[in-house]
Amino acid sequence: IDYQVMDTLQEYVLINTKRRRIDCFRRNEQGLWVLQFYSAEQDFFRLYSVDFEATIAEVYEDVVF
């Protein structure tokens, strides 16, 4: 994926619209992308690069599947 080669990009997120799941890709110290996914309502979803934190329930508030 083209944006994965951007040196300044440290993490990116894919938010599923069909089920409760968030995929967060983070660049590790070796420069490799590591996937961490969140799906439980009580899970905290964090974006360290922009100092953001929310529960999965908050992200999907008012979403009907």
Number of C-alpha atoms within 10 A of each C-alpha: 4 5 9 17 9 8 9 8 12 16 18 16 14 11 15 12 12 9 12 17 18 20 16 19 19 21 16 11 7 6 12 11 16 11 13 12 15 18 17 13 15 12 13 16 22 14 17 11 11 8 7 9 13 13 17 19 17 14 17 18 9 8 12 8 8
